[in-house]
Amino acid sequence: MPKPTPESVDAYLAGLDAPHRELMSAILDFALTEFPGTTTTIAWKKPHVKLGSEYVLGLEALTHHLFFHPFSEKIITDFASRLTEYKTGKRSIQIPLGWEFDSELMRDILSARIAQVG
């Protein structure tokens, strides 16, 4: 049976264990604080940050990490030298639980994505 779609980002976060919830909340809070005009929503049953109608990032809680989706192969390529400690996919980054929040990297990636959609 498929998972039901959470009613809100808060409902999604409430269903997570503490390590996942704390890390995801930190990323979402950072995005909303650093980038005025961004909002959160549920899409594809997961939390996302949007700027207007454009998706800036998506997050997904998996067993030992979060998937961070900036929806852009170019961002993964452009930041490859700064992502050597992470597992990456074509459009995603695995952020391990217990990650020491790297506000500079997060700000730079989100700025690049906002520049693409803005």
C-alpha positions as CSV (number, residue, x, y, z in Angstrom):
1,M,0.0,0.0,0.0
2,P,1.5,3.4,-0.9
3,K,2.3,5.9,1.8
4,P,-0.3,8.6,2.2
5,T,0.6,12.2,1.3
6,P,1.3,14.2,4.4
7,E,-1.1,17.2,4.9
8,S,1.8,19.6,5.5
9,V,5.5,19.9,6.0
10,D,4.9,19.9,9.8
11,A,3.0,16.7,9.5
12,Y,5.9,15.1,7.5
13,L,8.4,16.3,10.0
14,A,6.3,15.0,12.9
15,G,6.5,11.5,11.4
16,L,10.3,11.4,11.4
17,D,12.7,10.3,14.2
18,A,14.6,13.0,16.0
19,P,17.9,12.9,13.9
20,H,16.0,13.1,10.6
21,R,13.6,15.7,11.8
22,E,16.3,18.0,13.3
23,L,18.5,17.9,10.1
24,M,15.6,18.4,7.8
25,S,14.2,21.2,9.9
26,A,17.6,22.9,10.0
27,I,17.8,22.9,6.2
28,L,14.2,24.1,5.7
29,D,14.5,26.8,8.4
30,F,17.8,28.0,6.8
31,A,16.3,28.2,3.4
32,L,13.3,30.2,4.6
33,T,15.4,32.5,6.7
34,E,18.2,33.2,4.2
35,F,16.0,33.5,1.1
36,P,12.9,35.7,1.6
37,G,10.0,34.9,-0.6
38,T,10.6,31.1,-0.4
39,T,7.9,28.9,0.9
40,T,7.6,25.2,1.9
41,T,5.1,22.7,0.4
42,I,4.5,19.0,0.1
43,A,5.1,17.7,-3.4
44,W,5.6,14.0,-4.4
45,K,4.9,13.2,-0.7
46,K,8.0,15.1,0.4
47,P,8.9,18.6,1.7
48,H,10.0,21.1,-0.9
49,V,11.1,24.7,-0.9
50,K,9.7,26.9,-3.7
51,L,10.2,30.4,-5.0
52,G,7.0,31.4,-6.6
53,S,6.0,28.4,-8.8
54,E,9.5,27.0,-9.1
55,Y,11.0,24.3,-7.0
56,V,14.3,25.3,-5.3
57,L,14.9,22.1,-3.4
58,G,13.3,18.9,-2.2
59,L,14.2,16.7,0.7
60,E,13.6,13.1,1.5
61,A,14.3,11.2,4.7
62,L,16.0,7.8,4.1
63,T,17.4,5.3,6.6
64,H,20.9,6.8,7.1
65,H,20.7,10.2,5.3
66,L,18.6,12.8,3.7
67,F,18.4,13.2,-0.1
68,F,18.8,16.9,-0.9
69,H,17.4,17.6,-4.4
70,P,18.3,21.0,-6.0
71,F,16.7,19.8,-9.2
72,S,19.7,20.6,-11.3
73,E,22.5,18.6,-12.8
74,K,24.4,21.9,-13.4
75,I,24.5,22.6,-9.7
76,I,25.9,19.2,-8.9
77,T,28.5,19.6,-11.6
78,D,29.4,23.2,-10.6
79,F,29.8,22.3,-6.9
80,A,31.5,18.9,-7.5
81,S,34.8,20.1,-6.0
82,R,32.9,21.0,-2.8
83,L,30.9,17.8,-2.7
84,T,33.7,15.3,-2.7
85,E,32.7,14.1,0.8
86,Y,29.1,13.4,-0.2
87,K,27.5,10.8,-2.4
88,T,25.9,12.6,-5.3
89,G,23.5,11.6,-8.1
90,K,22.7,13.5,-11.3
91,R,20.5,16.0,-9.4
92,S,20.9,15.0,-5.7
93,I,23.2,15.0,-2.7
94,Q,23.1,12.5,0.2
95,I,23.5,14.4,3.5
96,P,24.4,11.9,6.3
97,L,22.6,12.1,9.6
98,G,24.9,13.8,12.1
99,W,26.1,16.2,9.4
100,E,27.7,19.4,10.8
101,F,25.5,22.0,9.1
102,D,27.6,23.8,6.5
103,S,25.8,27.1,6.1
104,E,28.3,28.4,3.5
105,L,27.8,25.4,1.2
106,M,24.0,25.4,1.7
107,R,23.8,29.2,1.0
108,D,25.9,28.8,-2.1
109,I,23.9,25.9,-3.5
110,L,20.6,27.5,-2.8
111,S,21.8,30.9,-4.2
112,A,22.8,29.1,-7.4
113,R,19.5,27.3,-7.7
114,I,17.5,30.5,-7.0
115,A,19.5,32.2,-9.7
116,Q,18.5,29.4,-12.1
117,V,14.7,29.8,-11.3
118,G,14.6,33.5,-10.6
